[in-house]
Amino acid sequence: MDREIILKLPLCSNNLLCARLTTSAVCSLLNLNVDDSEDLKVCVNEACLLIMGQNYKVVRLVYNLGDTLTIGVYGEGVCEHPHTGIGEQERELCVQLLNSLVDKVEYNKVGGIIESIMLIKRII
């Protein structure tokens, strides 16, 4: 049976801890090993940083638990006080980490701006 967990957070560095803790709880529900759990927490953190760099106010995380764990990271709203963002080198490092730690990464871009990131991890 597939399950869905949704978490919506204002984008600030303190809230990224909540995203990592929720990811850890999801990994525990799926009985993932420590290495896979740590990899997924890093991926969620990096995806949130990429979304934050696009000047979104809120991040919505949607965890779909089944044979495959799919984590949707969606940017919502426009921040009144723009984030300092991340530089091009940091952005490239985020993308490399995501691509190396999960089975598949999908980006939804509109006008060159990332609106959402899908992280896909097969559950063995």
N, C-alpha and C positions, 0 to 999 in steps of 0.2 A: 504494500500500500504506500503510495506516495504521500508525502507530507510537505507543507509549506510553512516557513517561518519568515515573518517580515519585521524588519527593524528600520526605523526612520530616525535619523540623527541630524542635529545641526552640525555643520562642518566647522569644527575647531579641533585643535590637536588633542585636547582632553577627551573628546568623544571617540577618537580612534581606538582608545583602550576598550570602550564598550563594544565596538565592532570586533575587535580581536577576541574579547571574552565570549561574545555570542558565537563566533566562529568556533572557538574551542568547545563550547557546549554542543554545538551541532556535530562536531567531529566525535565527541563522546557518545552522542546518540547513535552514531553510525559505527561505533567501535573501531575507529581508525587508529592506526598506530601513532606513536608520538612523532615520528618523522613526517608523516603525511599531515598530521594536525599542525605542526609547526610551519610546514610549507604553505598550507592554506591560510594560516593567520598572516603570514608575510604577504601573500597574494592579496588578501582583502585589504590590508593596510596600504599596499602600493596602489591598488585600484582606487581606493578612497583618496589617496594623494593626487592621482591623476585627475579624478573628478574635481577635487578641491582646486586644482590648478586651472580649471576651466571656469572658475568664478561662480560655482553653484553655491546656493545657500544651505541646501539640505542634501544628504545622501540617503537613499532608500536601498536597503539591502534585502534581497529576496532569495531565501535559501529553499531550493526544491530538493527534497530528500527522496531518493529512490535508488534504482540500480546505478544511477549516475547522480552525483551531487552537482547541481548547477547553482551558482551564486550570481545573481544579477546585481550589479552596482549601478544605480541610476542617480543622475544629478537632477535636482529640482530647484526651481526658483533662482533668482539672481541676488547675489550678495550685495548689500548696500555699501559695505566696506570691503573692497576687493582684497582677496588674499594676496600675500606676497608671491604666491605661485611657486613653481619649481622651474628651474632652468632646463635648457635643452638636453644637457648631459644627464641630469637627474631623471628627466622624462624617458630618455633612451634606456637608462638603467632599470627603471620601473618596468618598461616593456620587455626587456630581456629577462628580468626576474619572472614576470608573469608567464612568458612563453616557456621558460625552463622548468617551472614548478608545477604546472597543471597540464592536463592532457590537451586542452584546447582553450583559446582565448578569442573572443569575438568582440569587435569594437563597432559601435553604432555612432557614426559621425554625421553631423549636419553642418555644412558650411565650414568644414575643417575643425569643428568643435566636437569633442567626445561627449555624447549624451548618455551613453551607457556602455558598460563592459560586462560581458558574460564570461565567467570562469567555469570551466567544465572539468570535472575530475571523475574518472571511472572508479567505482567502488568494487574492489576485488574481494 
